[in-house]
Amino acid sequence: MRNARILVVDDESTLRTSLFRVFGRRGYQVVTAGRIEEAKQLVPASQPLDLAILDLNLPDGDGMDLIKTLKSVHPKCQFIVLTGFGTIELAIQATQNGAFHFLTKPFDVEELLSVVDKALVQRQLQQENQQLRRELFGKYRFDQIIGDSEEIRNVLSLVSRVADSDSTVLVTGESGTGKELVAKAIHYNSPRAAQPFVAINCGAIPAELLESELFGHVKGAFTGAIANRVGRFEMADGGTLFLDEIGDLDPSLQVKLLRVLQERTFEPVGGTRSLQVNVRVIAATHRNLEEAVAQGNFREDLFYRLNVIPIAIPALKDRPSDIPLLMAHFIQHFNKTKGRQLLGLTPEATQALMGYPWPGNIRELENLIERIAILKGHGMIEINDLPAKYRSNGLASTAAEAEISLPEEGLDFNSAVDQFENQLILRALEKTGWNRNQAAILLRLNRTTLVEKIKKKGLRPPGDLAFDHNG
């Protein structure tokens, strides 16, 4: 956390001066005090405090009382306790009362810097997770995974059942289907919801850097490693680590990930000490990992470690009945966030979008509605408001663009019109599963008019001799 505000409280002036310089060089805002009363005056409630480093034995009182006072004023502050040999029991008591860590004097400055980095990372993660928890009953409720199709109901049922467990989950699906949303729904509806949710895209970081991102590194481990670094596994301790695009993981890292999943321990790059973590892993990929295993590109033992509970997210084209629900959701969202007044989509526009294959899945649909919200701003979204590639799937554009063949000898106009009308009605009925209400909306006809036309023309579902024309 750059610009973090740090308080140092110790009666040794040389130590205060030394730490002031060390932290100042790292870009932190530092204030120092030699006594409890001085410390209280330096950090009023009106000024944020991210971290306090303090001795328990101070000239005018007990540092434990200072921790309690500062916590009441700065509840999000992290505390690191400095202690002499004779007060280690008190230091342990301080950590039990909420202090992040304690160090015995004399201590190594590099060790202190490492602890400070971890404390500030924890502080930032707590801030982020407090915000995410506020959204827990908003964005990450199960009912915010939009859809009423059988496919998405099956996904929601599985997500709700696995949320309470600690089992590893493998989420699969095409890009843009909402794999990270599912992972967050699992985490924020689990007993780990108050702990960090840490995400990393394994396909977006070069292999030579990804190991350090995952496991951290110690100072001097490689060129440019000027300080210790906390890895994502350690950041996620107690919570959930989301490994996106796990299918892109380099084979050398697959071995190390397997060990972490098996033993729950790892070593930072360049380190010799094993660290133990309590992390739930949720992985995701758009690749077929079973095929990757067969081709020798993915370790079979790692695949089975990840694939304890598989959740397959259907592509949007495989659940077209959910498209109107998603469109309504995004219209409402962008009306609120961008101050727009869109009322919905016309039947022609809806039909066009329901017939589109959506290679970009939900992400593409969201981007389209956002674009229209910005450019149109209000009223009904009509088919002409859609970009050309989306318009070619609707009934209206199909009728307007239909190629009509006129033979040399001519044709019977009334018969041709009647035949074309039959085709339009049949297509509308087929598109809606022979639901006359929905078909009438698509064709902009009164329902009774459509029912009369169906009856007059003798139209019925294929093989259904008992079709009720009036139903």
N, C-alpha and C positions, 0 to 999 in steps of 0.2 A: 504494500500500500504506500505509494508515493504520497508525500505531504502528511503522513500520519503524525499525530501529535502525541509525544511521549513525555511522561513525567518521571524524573529520577529523584528519589528521596533517599539520601544517605548522609550521615554526619561526617564522612571523610571527604574533604573538599577536593583532594587530588583525584579521587575516584569520580566525583561528580564532573570535574573538568574534563577528565579523560573520556568519559562516556558522552559528554556534550559534544566533543570534537568528533568522536567516532560516528555518532548518529547523525550529526550535522553533515558530514561528508557523504552520507548515504541519502541525503535529501529529506530527512525527517525534521519536523519542528520539535525542538527539545526545550523543556523547562526543567530546572533543577531546584531542589530545596534540601536544607539540612535538618529541618525540624517539621513536625506534624502541622503546627499552626501555619507555618509558611507555605506548606504544600496546599493546604485548604484554600488559602487566599489566591494561589496561583492558578487554580483550576475551578473557577466558578461554574455553576450549572449552565450558564449562557455560552460557555466555550467547550467544544467537543474534546473528549479525551479518549484516545484509542488504546493506550497501553501505559501502565505504571510499573516501574521497577523500583522496589523499595526494600530497605532493611527492616527486619522486625524489631531490632533494638535501637530505638531512637531516643535522643536526649530528653524529649518532653512527653514520652508515652510509648505505648505498644503499637507496633506496625499493624498488628491484627485489627486493632480498632480503626486504624486509618483505612484499611481495606474495606471494612464495613461501611465507613462514612462515604468513601469515594464510590462504592457500589451503589449506594442509595441515590447519589447525585448523577453518576455516570454508569447506569446499569449495563451498558454494552462494553465497558472497558475490560481489557484483559490485564492480568496481574502476574508479574514475575517476582518471586521473593528471593532476596539475597540473605544468606544466613551464615553465622559462624558455627563452629563445630558443636557448641553447647546448645544450639537452638534448633537442631534438625527436627526434633519431634514437633516443635511449633510450626516449622516449615511444612511438614507433612500435614499437620492440622490445617494449615492455610490452604493447601491444595485441595483438601477435602471440603473446605468451605468456599471453593470456587476459584482459587488461584490457578493459573495455567501451568506454572512450573516453578521449581525452586533450584537455586544453585548455591553451593557452599563456597565460602571465601577461603583462599583466593581462587578465582575462577579464570578460565581462559576466555579472552575477549571473543575469539572466533566461535567458541561454544555458545556464548551469550548471544552473539549475532544470529546464530542458527536458531536458537530458541525464540528470539524476537521475530525472526521471519515467520516461523511456524505460528506464533501467537497472532501476528497480524493477518496471516492467511486465514486462520480460524476466525478472527474478528470479521474479515470481509465475507467469508462464507456464511457466518451467522447473519450478517446484514442481508445478504442475498436470500438466504433461506427464510428469514422473517418475511421478506417481501413475497416469496413464493408461497409461504404458508397462508398469507393473506389472500392469495389467489386459489388456495386449496379448494374452497367451496365455489370457485368460479371456473377458471380455465381448466383445472385438472380434476374436476368432478367427473365421474364416469359418464354422466349424461352430457358432458361437453365433447365426447367423442360422438360426433353427429351421425345419426343414421337409424333407420328402423328396418332395414333389410335383414333377412335371416342371417346373412353372412356377418354383418357387423354385430348383430345380437349375440352370435356365437363368440365373437372376439371379446365383447364386454363381459359375457358370462365367465370366460376363462380368466380375464384380467382380474375380475373381482374375487375369484377363487384363489389366485396365486398371490395376491397382494399381501396377505398375512404371513406368508411363508418366507424363508430365507433362501429358497432354492434359486439356482442360476436360471435365467430366462434367455431364450434366443428368439428375437423378434425378426421375422423375415417379411419382405414385401418390396414392391417396386419403389423407386425413388419418388418421394412426394406423397406417400400413402399415410404418413403420420406415425412412423415408428417411434420417434422420440416422444411424441405426445402420449403414446401408450406406455412407454418406459416411465414417464413422469407420473402418469396416473397410477401405475403400480407403486412407485415410491411414495407419493404423497397420500396414498390411502393405506400405507403400511405402518407398522410400529416404528419404522425408521424415519417417519415424516419430519420429525424435529431435527434430524441430523442432515449432513450435507448431501446434495445430489450433485455429483461432479460428472461432467460429460467431456469426452474427447473423441475427435474424429480420426480414426486410425488411418484413413486414406488421405488425409489432408496434410500430414506432417511427414517429412522425409524419414526413412528408417533410422538414419544415424542420429536423428534428434528425438525420435519418438521414445526410445528407451529412457532417456533422461526425463522426458515429459511424464512417462508412466511411473518410473521408480525414483526419480530425483537423482542428484549427484552430489558428491562432496567436493570441496574446494580443491582445485588442482587436478581433478580427474581427467581433464583434457584441456586443450588450448581454449581459452575463453572462460573456463570455469573459475571465476574469480571469487566465488562464494558458494557456500552450500545452497542447494536448491531442494525444495520439497516437491515430491512427485504427486501425481494424481491419486495413486493408491493411498498414500498417507493423508492427503487432503480429504479423501472420502471415508476415512476411518470412522466406523460407527454408522455410516450411511450407505449410499448406493453409488457405484461407479458405472456409468453408461458408456460402453465401448461401441461407438457407431462405426459402421463399415468395417466390421471385424474381418470380413473376407479379404480385405486389402492388407492385412497384417503380414509383415515380412517373416519368412520362415524362421530366422534366427530369434525373433521376438516371440514367435509361437511357443517355442520351448520354454522360455522364461515365464510367459503367461500361464502355461500349463502348471508350472511349479507353484506359482502363487495360488492358483485355484485349488491345487492339491494340498499344499502345506500352510497357506495363509501367511507365508513369510517371504521376504525378498531383501536384496541388498541394493542400496543406491549405487549408481555407476561410480566406480572408484572406491567404494566403501568396503569394509571388511566385517561390519557388524550387521547381523540380520535384524530386520524390523518385522514385527508381527502386526497384522491389521485385521480388523473385523469389518469386512466389506461385502455387501451383496453386489454381485455382478449381473448386469443386464447388457447383453450384446445385441447388435442389430446388423443386418446386411441385406443388400438387394441381390446378392449373388446366391446361386445354388451351391451351398457348401458341400452337399453330398457329391455333386459333380466335381467340385474342386478337390475333394478327397480322392475320388477315383482317378483324377488326372495327376495326383501327386503334388498339388499346389497348396493343400491344407492338411494339417496333421489330423489323422483319424482320432487319436486319443484326445486331442483338444476339442474336436468337434463334439464328441460324446460328453465331454465335461461341460461344454456350453449348452448343449441341446437337452438339458434336463427337462425343461418345460418349453416346448416350442409354441410360438404364437405366430400364425401366418396372417398378415393383414391383406385383405383382398384389394385388388386394383379397383379404381373407381369405375372403369368400364364394366366390371363384373357385378356392380351393384347400382345400376342406373336409377332405381327407384329412390335412392338416397340423394340424388343430385338436386331435386327441388328443395329438400330440407337444407342441404349445404348452402345452396344459393340464398335461401331466406336468412340463414345464419350469418353469412358474410355481408349481405345487404344491411342487416341490423347492426352488425359490428362496425362497418365503415360509415354508416349514417351517424353513429355515435362518436367514433374517433375522428372523423374528418368533417363533421358538421354538415352532412348531406341529407337529402330528403327523397331518396329513392323509394318508390312504392311497391316495387316488385317487377316481375317479368310478364310480358304478354304470352299467351299460349304458343304463338309461333316461335318466339325466342326461347321459351322453355323447351319446346319440342326439338329445336335445333341443337341446344346444348345437351339434351338427353341422348341425342343420336351421335354426338361427337365422341371419338375414342379416348380422349384424355390421356395422352402419353405421359404428361407431367402430373397426372393424378390430382389430389386435392390441392397441392401447392399451385398447380396451374390454374385451377378454378378460382382459388382465392386471389391470385394475381390478376385474373381477368376481371373479377368483380371490383377489385380495388381500382383498376384502370378505368372502368366504366363509371365508378363512383366519382372519380376525379374529373373526368371529361364531361359527363352528363350532369351529374349533381342532383337532379330531382326528377320526379315523375316516373312513369313506367319505362322499363327497359324494353325497347322494341327490337325486332330482328335486325333492323338497319343500324342499330347501335353496336352490333357485334362485328368484330373483325371478319373479313371475308372467309377465312378458313372455318369459322364456326357457323356461318350462315348456311352453308351448303347441305346441312343435315335436316332442315326443317320442312314441314309440309308446305309452308307458304312458298319457300324458295323452290321446292321441288315442282310445285304447280306452275310457278312463274317461269321456270327455266326448262320445263318439260319440252322435249323435242317432238313436234307434231309433224307427222308425215302426211302430205297431201298428194294422193295418187293422181295420175294424168286424167283418169276417167271421173275424178271427183269422188265425193263421199256424201253420205246422209248426215247432215249437220246435227239433227236432233239425236240420232243414234250415237254419233261420236261424243256429243256432250253428255248423253246419258251414261255411256260407257266410262268416260273420264270421271263423272260424278261417282259411279260405282267404285272405281279404283280409289278415289279419295276417301270415301266413307269406309271402305274395307281396310285401307291402310290405317286410318284413325282408330278403328275398332281393334285391329291387330296390335297397334302400339299400346293400347290401353287395356289389353286383355279382355276386350269386348265389354268394357265398362262404358255404358252409353252416356253417363253424366260427363266423364272425362273426355270422351270422343266429341261430344257436343261442344265442350269448351274449346277443344283444339280446332274445331271447324267453325267456331263462332256461330253456331246454330242454336235455336231454342231446342231444348231436349225433346219436347213433343214433336217438333218438326222432324228431328232426326229419327225418332222412333217410327213415325209414319213412313218416312222414306225407306227405312230398313224393312218395314212390313210390306210396303208396296213392291219393293224390288225383290223380296223373298230372300234377303241376305241372312245367313246363319253361319255359326262357326263350323269349320270342317268336321264332318262326321257327327254333328249334333242335330239329330232329327227332332228333339224335344225342345228346341230353343223357343223361349217365350219372347215374342216380339214386343210385348208391352212392359216387360219387367225392367 
